[in-house]
Structure formats: structure tokens, C-alpha cells
Amino acid sequence: MDIVLRGLALYFFAVFVMRVTGRRELSTLSPVDLVLIIILGDALQQGLTQDDYSVTGAVIAVATIASLQMLTSFLSFRFGGVRRIVEGRPVVIVQDGKVIEENLRRDRLTLDEVCESMRLSQIAHLEDVEWAILESNGELSFIPKSPN
């Protein structure tokens, strides 16, 4: 039972850490981010199983985490409030060719990152963007202005 309780606590801690780090960071992993995730996984494992190196302990830990993931997925599907907490909401970064600075700061994005994503989407100028939206998965999507 101890492993199940530790699994519960560490699962919610890991979800919290992923939400706090920000969606943009999770969408584009740098080598430093990858090292952080590996270290985080190892640290969570040590806290999860402590000195229990048995197969039974590992099965209980994995089953607990998998069950929590399935429960979170189901609750996110059924209830919009849970989905907003777990996944977040899309954020408008550019509206009618103008950058919304407050939203950039809040999501720790730079104008250079937005412009890079624009170029990757075959958009040359900020003025050509009707909407730029930071999606809940961390990707930037662009809706170009329609030609008049």
C-alpha cells in the first residue's frame, strides 16, 4: 500500500511540474530539457520504490501510475474543467498582426520564437497574421489574413 500512496503523490507532483514548466518548453525539448526529464524520471523512481527492488513493487508502481493516467484521461474527456487544469487553454499571441506582449511574457515566449515559427509556416511578415495561437500542446498555429 505504501508504493500506491507514493505513486499517487509523485504522479500529481509530476503533472504539476509539467504544467508549471510551461507548454512551450515541453513542445521543443532542448538537450538540457532532455537531461532534466531523465533526472526527473530517475528521482521519481527512487521516491516511488525506495528500497523495494522487487518485481512486485515495480508492477504495483507501474499499475498505479498507469491507472492514474487512465483516470486523468477519462476525467479530462468527461469534464472541461479538469481538461483546462491538466492541459491548459490555447492563448492568443498575435491578433490582427499585432503581438500581445502580456501573453508572450506570461508564457515565456520571445518575438524571435514567434517569428521563427511563422517562417516555418511559410509566413514572412507579422502583418500577414490574423491570429497566432499558442496551443495547449505548446505548438504555435497561425491563421493568415485573407487576401482582400
One Martini backbone bead per residue (centre of mass of N, CA, C, O) as a GRO file, in nm:
protein
  148
    1MET     BB    1   0.054   0.065  -0.016
    2ASP     BB    2   0.295   0.258  -0.017
    3ILE     BB    3   0.338   0.270  -0.327
    4VAL     BB    4   0.064   0.390  -0.399
    5LEU     BB    5   0.094   0.656  -0.241
    6ARG     BB    6   0.352   0.746  -0.383
    7GLY     BB    7   0.233   0.739  -0.667
    8LEU     BB    8   0.022   0.955  -0.625
    9ALA     BB    9   0.208   1.187  -0.539
   10LEU     BB   10   0.406   1.179  -0.790
   11TYR     BB   11   0.205   1.221  -1.012
   12PHE     BB   12   0.101   1.503  -0.925
   13PHE     BB   13   0.379   1.631  -0.925
   14ALA     BB   14   0.449   1.584  -1.226
   15VAL     BB   15   0.210   1.740  -1.342
   16PHE     BB   16   0.277   2.006  -1.209
   17VAL     BB   17   0.558   2.045  -1.335
   18MET     BB   18   0.460   2.043  -1.632
   19ARG     BB   19   0.276   2.294  -1.602
   20VAL     BB   20   0.492   2.499  -1.493
   21THR     BB   21   0.706   2.491  -1.727
   22GLY     BB   22   0.547   2.483  -1.986
   23ARG     BB   23   0.442   2.434  -2.312
   24ARG     BB   24   0.684   2.526  -2.484
   25GLU     BB   25   0.904   2.351  -2.352
   26LEU     BB   26   0.759   2.070  -2.425
   27SER     BB   27   0.764   2.098  -2.748
   28THR     BB   28   1.087   2.186  -2.719
   29LEU     BB   29   1.353   1.990  -2.681
   30SER     BB   30   1.635   2.017  -2.530
   31PRO     BB   31   1.909   1.882  -2.400
   32VAL     BB   32   1.849   1.994  -2.116
   33ASP     BB   33   1.558   1.888  -2.098
   34LEU     BB   34   1.627   1.589  -2.128
   35VAL     BB   35   1.799   1.568  -1.874
   36LEU     BB   36   1.578   1.655  -1.679
   37ILE     BB   37   1.385   1.417  -1.738
   38ILE     BB   38   1.577   1.193  -1.654
   39ILE     BB   39   1.621   1.291  -1.364
   40LEU     BB   40   1.325   1.296  -1.284
   41GLY     BB   41   1.272   0.994  -1.328
   42ASP     BB   42   1.480   0.893  -1.124
   43ALA     BB   43   1.372   1.044  -0.875
   44LEU     BB   44   1.089   0.920  -0.882
   45GLN     BB   45   1.174   0.626  -0.854
   46GLN     BB   46   1.307   0.650  -0.576
   47GLY     BB   47   1.041   0.755  -0.436
   48LEU     BB   48   0.859   0.514  -0.513
   49THR     BB   49   1.044   0.244  -0.417
   50GLN     BB   50   1.302   0.281  -0.280
   51ASP     BB   51   1.400  -0.041  -0.151
   52ASP     BB   52   1.211  -0.169  -0.373
   53TYR     BB   53   1.329  -0.432  -0.611
   54SER     BB   54   1.082  -0.568  -0.692
   55VAL     BB   55   0.853  -0.678  -0.912
   56THR     BB   56   0.603  -0.610  -0.751
   57GLY     BB   57   0.670  -0.312  -0.700
   58ALA     BB   58   0.682  -0.233  -1.000
   59VAL     BB   59   0.394  -0.317  -1.075
   60ILE     BB   60   0.249  -0.133  -0.877
   61ALA     BB   61   0.366   0.134  -0.977
   62VAL     BB   62   0.275   0.113  -1.274
   63ALA     BB   63  -0.028   0.067  -1.218
   64THR     BB   64  -0.077   0.332  -1.074
   65ILE     BB   65   0.012   0.527  -1.300
   66ALA     BB   66  -0.174   0.413  -1.523
   67SER     BB   67  -0.440   0.463  -1.373
   68LEU     BB   68  -0.407   0.769  -1.345
   69GLN     BB   69  -0.392   0.826  -1.647
   70MET     BB   70  -0.670   0.712  -1.720
   71LEU     BB   71  -0.833   0.891  -1.527
   72THR     BB   72  -0.741   1.164  -1.638
   73SER     BB   73  -0.840   1.116  -1.925
   74PHE     BB   74  -1.137   1.074  -1.857
   75LEU     BB   75  -1.186   1.341  -1.704
   76SER     BB   76  -1.102   1.524  -1.943
   77PHE     BB   77  -1.326   1.423  -2.133
   78ARG     BB   78  -1.582   1.483  -1.940
   79PHE     BB   79  -1.427   1.748  -1.813
   80GLY     BB   80  -1.339   2.071  -1.875
   81GLY     BB   81  -1.200   2.156  -1.609
   82VAL     BB   82  -0.987   1.933  -1.609
   83ARG     BB   83  -0.863   1.997  -1.884
   84ARG     BB   84  -0.765   2.285  -1.810
   85ILE     BB   85  -0.573   2.191  -1.583
   86VAL     BB   86  -0.401   1.977  -1.743
   87GLU     BB   87  -0.371   2.136  -2.043
   88GLY     BB   88  -0.510   2.392  -2.092
   89ARG     BB   89  -0.509   2.688  -2.290
   90PRO     BB   90  -0.534   2.871  -2.542
   91VAL     BB   91  -0.319   3.140  -2.675
   92VAL     BB   92  -0.308   3.461  -2.776
   93ILE     BB   93  -0.038   3.630  -2.953
   94VAL     BB   94  -0.182   3.718  -3.227
   95GLN     BB   95  -0.369   4.016  -3.343
   96ASP     BB   96  -0.388   4.159  -3.633
   97GLY     BB   97  -0.052   4.177  -3.638
   98LYS     BB   98  -0.045   4.191  -3.315
   99VAL     BB   99   0.124   4.176  -3.032
  100ILE     BB  100   0.079   4.011  -2.714
  101GLU     BB  101   0.283   4.076  -2.462
  102GLU     BB  102   0.153   3.946  -2.209
  103ASN     BB  103   0.141   3.656  -2.331
  104LEU     BB  104   0.439   3.622  -2.381
  105ARG     BB  105   0.534   3.652  -2.089
  106ARG     BB  106   0.358   3.432  -1.952
  107ASP     BB  107   0.489   3.205  -2.173
  108ARG     BB  108   0.788   3.258  -2.238
  109LEU     BB  109   0.809   3.435  -2.507
  110THR     BB  110   0.945   3.528  -2.809
  111LEU     BB  111   0.951   3.694  -3.102
  112ASP     BB  112   1.154   3.505  -3.239
  113GLU     BB  113   0.986   3.244  -3.202
  114VAL     BB  114   0.745   3.339  -3.364
  115CYS     BB  115   0.897   3.398  -3.629
  116GLU     BB  116   1.004   3.116  -3.673
  117SER     BB  117   0.724   2.980  -3.693
  118MET     BB  118   0.629   3.146  -3.931
  119ARG     BB  119   0.843   3.054  -4.134
  120LEU     BB  120   0.763   2.747  -4.107
  121SER     BB  121   0.461   2.855  -4.219
  122GLN     BB  122   0.508   3.060  -4.461
  123ILE     BB  123   0.552   3.343  -4.298
  124ALA     BB  124   0.696   3.664  -4.329
  125HIS     BB  125   0.479   3.855  -4.179
  126LEU     BB  126   0.306   3.982  -3.915
  127GLU     BB  127   0.083   4.129  -4.091
  128ASP     BB  128  -0.022   3.833  -4.210
  129VAL     BB  129  -0.154   3.791  -3.924
  130GLU     BB  130  -0.443   3.723  -3.758
  131TRP     BB  131  -0.351   3.452  -3.597
  132ALA     BB  132  -0.179   3.352  -3.293
  133ILE     BB  133  -0.149   3.025  -3.135
  134LEU     BB  134  -0.105   2.880  -2.825
  135GLU     BB  135  -0.121   2.573  -2.769
  136SER     BB  136  -0.161   2.321  -2.533
  137ASN     BB  137   0.103   2.164  -2.672
  138GLY     BB  138   0.305   2.429  -2.766
  139GLU     BB  139   0.207   2.514  -3.034
  140LEU     BB  140   0.209   2.713  -3.320
  141SER     BB  141  -0.063   2.882  -3.471
  142PHE     BB  142  -0.176   2.998  -3.799
  143ILE     BB  143  -0.375   3.277  -3.927
  144PRO     BB  144  -0.414   3.415  -4.208
  145LYS     BB  145  -0.479   3.663  -4.395
  146SER     BB  146  -0.709   3.756  -4.607
  147PRO     BB  147  -0.739   3.839  -4.918
  148ASN     BB  148  -0.861   4.165  -5.065
   0.00000   0.00000   0.00000
